[in-house]
């Protein structure tokens, strides 16, 4: 089975710059000291929780569509869920 990305996070606003992919429907750590998440693109029929800390811990934000500007939020992990509706 192929592991498709469910979300793609970017280090610049408006879905630009370098990116990291979130694969499957499990917690994925993103970002680093050199890569700060500033926007996110979601695949069709996907929603995600963006967590402040690694390993899907801490405060979270729910997103159900692309977000072009996350520069005020700290995102260090992402958990995506399939939305069949």
C-alpha positions as CSV (number, residue, x, y, z in Angstrom):
1,X,0.0,0.0,0.0
2,X,1.4,3.4,-0.9
3,X,1.7,6.0,1.8
4,X,0.2,9.2,0.5
5,X,0.7,12.6,2.1
6,X,-2.4,14.0,3.8
7,X,-1.1,17.5,4.5
8,X,1.9,19.6,3.4
9,X,3.3,22.2,5.7
10,X,5.3,25.2,4.3
11,X,7.9,27.4,5.9
12,X,6.5,30.5,4.3
13,X,3.0,32.1,4.3
14,X,0.6,31.4,1.3
15,X,1.8,27.8,0.7
16,X,5.2,28.9,-0.5
17,X,8.8,27.9,0.3
18,X,10.2,24.6,1.5
19,X,7.7,22.0,2.6
20,X,7.4,18.9,4.7
21,X,4.8,16.2,4.2
22,X,2.5,14.6,6.8
23,X,2.0,10.9,5.8
24,X,-0.9,8.7,6.7
25,X,-3.4,9.1,9.5
26,X,-1.0,9.2,12.5
27,X,0.9,11.8,14.4
28,X,3.7,13.4,12.5
29,X,6.3,15.7,13.9
30,X,7.0,18.7,11.7
31,X,9.3,21.7,11.8
32,X,12.6,22.2,13.5
33,X,14.8,25.1,14.6
34,X,15.4,25.8,10.9
35,X,11.9,25.1,9.7
36,X,8.9,26.9,11.2
37,X,5.5,26.0,9.9
38,X,3.8,29.1,8.4
39,X,1.1,27.6,6.2
40,X,-0.6,24.2,5.5
41,X,-2.3,22.6,2.5
42,X,-4.7,19.7,3.1
43,X,-5.7,17.0,0.7
44,X,-9.3,16.7,-0.3
45,X,-11.5,15.1,2.4
46,X,-8.9,15.5,5.1
47,X,-9.0,17.5,8.3
48,X,-6.1,17.9,10.8
49,X,-5.2,18.9,14.3
50,X,-2.1,21.1,14.6
51,X,-0.3,20.6,17.9
52,X,1.9,23.1,19.7
53,X,4.3,20.4,20.9
54,X,6.0,17.3,19.3
55,X,4.2,13.9,19.5
56,X,0.8,15.6,19.2
57,X,0.9,17.0,22.7
58,X,-0.1,20.4,24.1
59,X,-2.6,22.9,22.7
60,X,-4.1,22.1,19.3
61,X,-5.8,23.9,16.4
62,X,-8.5,22.2,14.2
63,X,-8.2,22.9,10.5
64,X,-10.5,21.6,7.7
65,X,-9.0,23.6,4.8
66,X,-5.8,25.2,3.7
67,X,-4.4,27.9,6.1
68,X,-2.3,30.5,4.4
69,X,-0.9,32.2,7.5
70,X,0.1,30.4,10.7
71,X,3.0,32.6,11.6
72,X,1.4,33.5,15.0
73,X,0.9,29.8,15.9
74,X,3.5,27.3,17.0
75,X,3.1,24.0,15.1
76,X,5.4,21.1,15.9
77,X,3.2,18.1,15.1
78,X,0.2,17.3,13.0
79,X,-2.5,14.5,13.2
80,X,-4.7,14.2,10.1
81,X,-8.0,12.4,9.8
82,X,-9.9,11.2,6.7
83,X,-13.3,12.9,6.3
84,X,-15.4,10.7,4.0
85,X,-18.3,13.2,3.8
